Amino acid sequence: MTTTFKIIVFYCCLSISFSSYAQAINTWVSGTVSIQNKSSHKGLKNMMVSNGDTIVTTNKKGVFKIPVKKGQVVFPILSSGYGYANTKKWWYNIPSDFDSTSDLKIDFQLQKIQKNKAFKFLAIGDIQVGDNTELLQATQSVLKELLNRNDYDFSIYLGDLVNDAPDLFMPLKKLVDDVKQPSWVVYGNHDRNFKTDKENQPNLFRDNFGPDTYAFFRNDVLFVALNSIKPEGKYGYKGIYQKNQIDFLSQLLPRVDANQPIVISQHIPFVGMKNKKELIEILNPFKNVLFLTGHTHTAFRNNIKMPSGNLIHELTAGAVCGNWWTGQKDWEGIPLALMSCGTPKGYFEIDFNKADYKIKYKGINLPSDKQFSVWFGDYNGEPLSSLAESNEFYVNVFSGSSDTKVSVVLPNKKVVFLKKEAILDPFVNYIKQTQKEGLAPDKSSKKSAYLRTKSRHIWKGVMPHELEKGYHKVEIKIEDPYFSSIKDFLWVLKE
């Protein structure tokens, strides 16, 4: 082969490689973001549109152009004061057979919505239904409760909608859509489709619920959802932010002010992420960051200090399936499913007022003011007992953290301050013992698993030993900077 021929071959190969590379990175689609008037559609300028890693903006006619690849989902990032015209399908999935030569145009329609300084949304942890029986239990408990509530603006489901059963996505999606208020959904480790390769595991989720990485502004609060799941091995996973999520946030956050309230939703708790430092570097300048997570089937809160001194407040919202739809069934066939931290199955309400917010726990089918449980009697005894001989008692504050203060005011106005302790919730301990002895649950119910986790929100107190026999009316006080002060009266019996 002559030198001249070698050079020609080299440049031909280089030309082919460059052409292939250019085609890979220049597969573009265009479209519009518009708002519907009485008789026409008006393009909206400066609206952000994303594919989950790249963000572009519309021109003055509402037109955008964005690079895409198979499996991506394209969506508009709502500005405050706008909502989706179709809340059930506000995204566009790039087809798996997408041809880069196709003339594909995507049109998104928005609607004007009222901006409010104060609003409420719900943070809903794992529904995690694994079969039609559990889907029915979810339908007749949490979903029925949401269907009959009209006092909140929207909800965010924090992943694990199903338990390795993606065939339930479609019926579950219909049920969720039947609830009047709009909802957004986060991708969880049990929402994967194991019948395909790792890269395509989220595709069934995306087909039914939309992108796994997205954002929207609501009432001047920025909401972001991230995919925290990286597949490992055949069925395993790790909590890792992949490059597209880092790119997405790196493009989005420089567009907002450091005082911008930011709510980030993902499945795996932030404290459990392997590469959380990469996100901390991006979030470091921001002064008001709330993380909402699920996954652990326990409720707890963390404060993560960033190098700037700013804090990330993390709320792990527990699970509406509680302890995986297990435990003694009630008269409606719904399992008790008490979480291993002693929290009843339920979800959180977050009330924003401008940049400030308060949190509140809502147990399913429980009164809204049911924010804690109290255990009198011996720690290893039975519930609903008189005060133990040791005078010790326990209070479980479902949304409590190291910032929470718990005290009891006695009839003589003396105050007993309780101490936070990392122990097994007394009633969870009781369930564990009765299951071990074969006394519960009955044959139609499933035993509860994972009853070894110490609760992060138990406070222990000791009544004065001079307390006289008889009933005593006491007041429990609970204070925390992130929720409204709680005051509740009850009686304690000293025998």
Secondary structure by P-SEA (a helix, b strand, c coil): ccaaaaaaaaaaaaaaaaaaaaaaacbbbbbbbbbbcccbbbbbcccccccccbbbbbccccbbbbbbcccbbbbbbcccccccccccccccccccccccccbbbbbbbbbbbbbbccbbbbbbcccccccaaaaaaaaacaaaaaaacccccbbbbccccccccccaaaaaaaaaaaccccbbbbbcccccccccccccccccccccccccccbbbcccbbbbbbbcccccccccccccccaaaaaaaaacccccccccbbbbbbcccccccccaaaaaaaaccccbbbbbbccccccbbbbbbccccbbbbbbccccccccccccccccccccccccccccccbbbbbbbccccbbbbbbcccccccccccccccccccccccccccccbbbbbcccccccbbbbbbccccbbbbbbbbbcccaaaaaaaaaaaacccccccbbbbccccccccbbbbbbccccccccbbbbbbbbbbccccbbbbbbccccc
